[in-house]
Amino acid sequence: MATIPSSAKSSTQNQFVGKLSQLPWWLIIIILAGLVLFYNFLSNETYVAILSRLRSGIVLTIVVSLVSYAIALVIGLIVGLGRVSKNPIIYNLATLYVQIVRGVPMLVLIFYIALVLIPPILQLLGVRPGTFDFSFRAVIALAVAYGGFEAETFRAGIQSIGRGQMEAARSLGMSYPQAMRYIILPQAVRRILPPLGNDFISIMKDSSLVSVLGVNDITNIARLYASKYFHYPETYNTLAFMYLAMTLILSLIVKAIENRLAKSSQ
């Protein structure tokens, strides 16, 4: 009876080990943990009650994240253009904003913007204090805080485009704003799409910080529920899994965008 050479056995074992090492074990572990939690959601009354309670905060969490990110993109684009401006006043004002935002902790920024800056601004505009609730303040605070990070992303994208393209656009008769709008920014945005996607994932996670303002997002609802019924492990297991599920889905979307951009650029 023919025997398999030891070298062939070793090669087969190495290939098997190599395939095992290439498996996304981190994703498998997350899926298994999710299945355990999903089973608890179906069979454990405590988890069922927690999930039904937290579900009401998901919409607010997503809305706060989306609106804050949209405003942060606008702020980031404007400040990013200021960061590459040759006007010293515009450049220094933009740089001052970026340095302050990046040098102060996110939680401190949220407190300061929501409780120190916004009230006098509303009073100056003649708006009654109770017109806008803390959800509005939380959105503005998160947007202003993230605007500095988006500004640096836009600045890096703009500066990654060769100077020759701006010079060529100007030589064709375009003004600086026209060249920036039609030539530079479309290419820069294409290059910074993956970082912008990662920033949205970050703002989704950091939206949990607005719970300190009493906004009824899923983090604040979970905190109140756990302190009332003392179901700390069950509540925070559910909360962590909900954030993990949302960020994991977004991460896969961003990865797909990166792969598509890489293929189209080849």
C-alpha positions as CSV (number, residue, x, y, z in Angstrom):
1,M,0.0,0.0,0.0
2,A,1.4,3.4,-1.1
3,T,2.4,5.8,1.6
4,I,2.2,9.6,1.4
5,P,5.7,11.1,1.7
6,S,6.3,13.1,4.8
7,S,7.2,16.2,2.8
8,A,3.8,16.1,1.1
9,K,2.1,15.7,4.5
10,S,4.1,18.7,5.8
11,S,3.2,20.8,2.8
12,T,-0.5,20.0,3.2
13,Q,-0.4,20.8,6.9
14,N,1.3,24.1,6.2
15,Q,-1.3,25.0,3.6
16,F,-4.1,24.1,6.1
17,V,-2.4,26.2,8.8
18,G,-2.0,29.1,6.3
19,K,-5.6,29.0,5.4
20,L,-6.6,29.0,9.0
21,S,-4.4,32.0,9.8
22,Q,-6.0,34.0,7.0
23,L,-9.6,33.6,8.3
24,P,-11.1,36.7,9.9
25,W,-11.1,35.3,13.4
26,W,-12.0,38.7,14.9
27,L,-15.2,38.7,12.8
28,I,-16.0,35.1,13.7
29,I,-15.6,35.9,17.4
30,I,-17.9,38.9,17.1
31,I,-20.5,36.9,15.2
32,L,-20.4,34.2,17.9
33,A,-20.8,36.8,20.6
34,G,-23.6,38.3,18.6
35,L,-25.4,35.0,18.3
36,V,-25.2,34.5,22.1
37,L,-26.7,37.9,22.7
38,F,-29.3,37.3,20.0
39,Y,-30.3,34.1,21.8
40,N,-30.6,36.1,25.0
41,F,-32.8,38.7,23.2
42,L,-35.2,35.9,22.2
43,S,-35.2,33.9,25.5
44,N,-34.2,36.2,28.4
45,E,-36.9,38.5,29.5
46,T,-34.3,41.0,31.0
47,Y,-32.5,41.3,27.7
48,V,-35.9,41.7,25.8
49,A,-36.9,44.5,28.1
50,I,-33.6,46.2,27.8
51,L,-33.6,45.9,24.0
52,S,-37.1,47.3,23.7
53,R,-36.1,50.2,26.0
54,L,-32.9,51.1,24.1
55,R,-34.6,50.8,20.7
56,S,-36.3,54.2,21.2
57,G,-32.9,55.9,21.4
58,I,-31.4,54.4,18.2
59,V,-33.2,56.9,15.9
60,L,-32.0,59.9,17.9
61,T,-28.4,58.5,18.0
62,I,-28.4,58.1,14.2
63,V,-30.0,61.5,13.6
64,V,-27.5,63.3,15.9
65,S,-24.6,61.5,14.2
66,L,-25.9,62.3,10.6
67,V,-26.8,66.0,11.2
68,S,-23.6,66.6,13.3
69,Y,-21.5,65.0,10.6
70,A,-23.1,67.0,7.8
71,I,-22.5,70.3,9.6
72,A,-19.0,69.2,10.5
73,L,-18.3,68.6,6.8
74,V,-19.4,72.1,5.9
75,I,-17.3,73.6,8.7
76,G,-14.3,71.3,7.7
77,L,-14.5,72.3,4.1
78,I,-14.6,76.1,4.9
79,V,-11.8,75.9,7.5
80,G,-9.8,73.5,5.3
81,L,-9.8,76.0,2.5
82,G,-8.7,78.6,5.0
83,R,-5.8,76.4,6.1
84,V,-4.5,76.5,2.5
85,S,-5.3,80.2,1.9
86,K,-2.5,82.6,1.3
87,N,-4.3,85.3,3.2
88,P,-2.5,85.5,6.6
89,I,-5.7,86.6,8.5
90,I,-7.8,83.7,7.1
91,Y,-5.0,81.2,7.5
92,N,-4.3,82.2,11.1
93,L,-8.0,82.2,12.1
94,A,-8.5,78.8,10.5
95,T,-5.4,77.4,12.2
96,L,-6.4,78.9,15.6
97,Y,-9.8,77.0,15.4
98,V,-8.1,73.8,14.4
99,Q,-5.5,73.9,17.2
100,I,-8.2,74.7,19.8
101,V,-10.4,71.9,18.7
102,R,-7.6,69.4,18.4
103,G,-6.0,70.4,21.7
104,V,-9.1,70.2,24.0
105,P,-10.7,66.9,25.0
106,M,-14.0,66.1,23.1
107,L,-16.0,66.0,26.3
108,V,-14.8,69.4,27.5
109,L,-15.6,70.8,24.1
110,I,-19.1,69.5,24.2
111,F,-19.6,71.0,27.7
112,Y,-18.1,74.3,26.7
113,I,-19.9,74.8,23.4
114,A,-23.3,73.6,24.7
115,L,-23.2,75.4,28.1
116,V,-20.9,78.4,27.6
117,L,-21.0,79.5,23.9
118,I,-24.5,78.7,22.7
119,P,-26.6,80.4,25.4
120,P,-25.1,83.9,24.9
121,I,-25.2,83.5,21.1
122,L,-28.9,82.6,21.3
123,Q,-29.5,85.6,23.6
124,L,-27.6,87.8,21.2
125,L,-29.8,86.6,18.4
126,G,-32.9,87.3,20.5
127,V,-33.9,83.6,20.7
128,R,-35.6,82.5,23.9
129,P,-33.5,79.9,25.9
130,G,-36.1,77.2,25.8
131,T,-36.6,77.4,22.0
132,F,-33.8,74.9,21.3
133,D,-33.5,71.9,23.5
134,F,-30.2,70.1,24.5
135,S,-30.5,67.8,21.4
136,F,-29.9,70.9,19.3
137,R,-27.0,72.0,21.5
138,A,-25.5,68.5,21.3
139,V,-25.6,68.5,17.5
140,I,-23.9,71.9,17.3
141,A,-21.3,71.0,19.9
142,L,-20.4,67.7,18.2
143,A,-20.3,69.3,14.7
144,V,-18.0,72.2,15.9
145,A,-15.8,69.7,17.7
146,Y,-15.5,67.5,14.6
147,G,-15.2,70.4,12.2
148,G,-11.5,70.8,13.2
149,F,-10.7,67.2,12.3
150,E,-12.6,67.4,9.0
151,A,-10.7,70.6,8.2
152,E,-7.4,68.8,8.5
153,T,-8.7,66.0,6.3
154,F,-9.7,68.5,3.6
155,R,-6.4,70.3,3.9
156,A,-4.4,67.1,3.4
157,G,-6.6,66.2,0.4
158,I,-6.2,69.6,-1.2
159,Q,-2.4,69.7,-0.6
160,S,-2.1,66.2,-2.1
161,I,-3.0,67.5,-5.5
162,G,0.0,68.8,-7.4
163,R,0.5,72.5,-7.7
164,G,0.8,72.1,-11.4
165,Q,-2.9,71.5,-11.7
166,M,-3.8,74.8,-10.1
167,E,-1.3,76.6,-12.2
168,A,-2.7,75.0,-15.4
169,A,-6.2,75.9,-14.4
170,R,-5.2,79.5,-13.8
171,S,-3.4,79.7,-17.1
172,L,-6.6,78.7,-18.8
173,G,-8.3,81.7,-17.4
174,M,-10.0,80.3,-14.3
175,S,-10.1,82.3,-11.1
176,Y,-8.8,80.7,-7.9
177,P,-12.3,79.8,-6.6
178,Q,-13.2,78.3,-10.0
179,A,-10.0,76.2,-10.1
180,M,-10.6,75.0,-6.6
181,R,-14.2,74.1,-7.3
182,Y,-13.9,72.4,-10.7
183,I,-10.3,71.0,-10.7
184,I,-8.8,70.6,-7.2
185,L,-11.7,69.8,-4.9
186,P,-13.2,67.0,-7.0
187,Q,-9.9,65.2,-7.0
188,A,-9.2,65.9,-3.3
189,V,-12.7,64.6,-2.2
190,R,-12.1,61.4,-4.2
191,R,-8.9,60.8,-2.3
192,I,-10.3,61.6,1.2
193,L,-13.5,59.6,0.9
194,P,-12.1,56.7,3.0
195,P,-10.9,59.0,5.8
196,L,-14.2,60.8,5.8
197,G,-16.0,57.5,6.1
198,N,-13.8,56.6,9.1
199,D,-14.6,60.0,10.6
200,F,-18.3,59.2,10.4
201,I,-17.7,56.0,12.3
202,S,-15.8,58.0,14.9
203,I,-18.6,60.6,15.2
204,M,-21.1,57.7,15.6
205,K,-19.2,56.4,18.6
206,D,-18.5,59.8,20.0
207,S,-22.2,60.7,19.8
208,S,-22.5,58.7,23.0
209,L,-20.8,61.7,24.8
210,V,-23.9,63.8,24.3
211,S,-25.6,61.7,26.9
212,V,-23.8,64.0,29.5
213,L,-26.2,66.8,28.4
214,G,-29.2,64.6,29.1
215,V,-29.9,63.8,25.5
216,N,-32.0,60.6,25.3
217,D,-29.7,58.7,23.0
218,I,-29.1,55.0,23.6
219,T,-26.2,55.6,26.0
220,N,-28.2,57.9,28.3
221,I,-31.2,55.5,28.2
222,A,-29.0,52.6,29.0
223,R,-27.4,54.5,31.9
224,L,-30.8,55.5,33.4
225,Y,-32.2,52.0,32.9
226,A,-29.2,50.3,34.5
227,S,-29.1,52.6,37.5
228,K,-32.9,52.1,38.1
229,Y,-33.0,48.3,37.8
230,F,-29.4,47.4,38.6
231,H,-29.0,45.2,35.4
232,Y,-25.6,46.6,34.7
233,P,-24.0,43.6,32.8
234,E,-27.1,42.9,30.7
235,T,-27.7,46.6,29.9
236,Y,-24.1,47.4,28.9
237,N,-23.7,44.2,27.0
238,T,-26.7,45.2,24.9
239,L,-25.4,48.8,24.5
240,A,-21.9,47.7,23.5
241,F,-23.3,45.2,21.0
242,M,-25.6,47.9,19.4
243,Y,-22.7,50.3,18.9
244,L,-20.5,47.5,17.7
245,A,-23.1,46.3,15.1
246,M,-23.5,49.9,13.8
247,T,-19.8,50.6,13.5
248,L,-19.0,47.2,12.0
249,I,-21.6,47.7,9.3
250,L,-20.2,51.2,8.6
251,S,-16.6,49.8,8.6
252,L,-17.5,47.2,6.0
253,I,-19.1,49.9,3.8
254,V,-16.0,52.1,4.1
255,K,-13.8,49.1,3.2
256,A,-16.0,48.4,0.1
257,I,-15.6,52.0,-1.0
258,E,-11.8,51.9,-0.5
259,N,-11.6,48.7,-2.6
260,R,-13.8,50.2,-5.3
261,L,-11.7,53.4,-5.4
262,A,-8.5,51.3,-5.5
263,K,-9.8,49.3,-8.5
264,S,-11.0,52.4,-10.4
265,S,-7.6,54.1,-10.0
266,Q,-5.7,51.2,-11.5
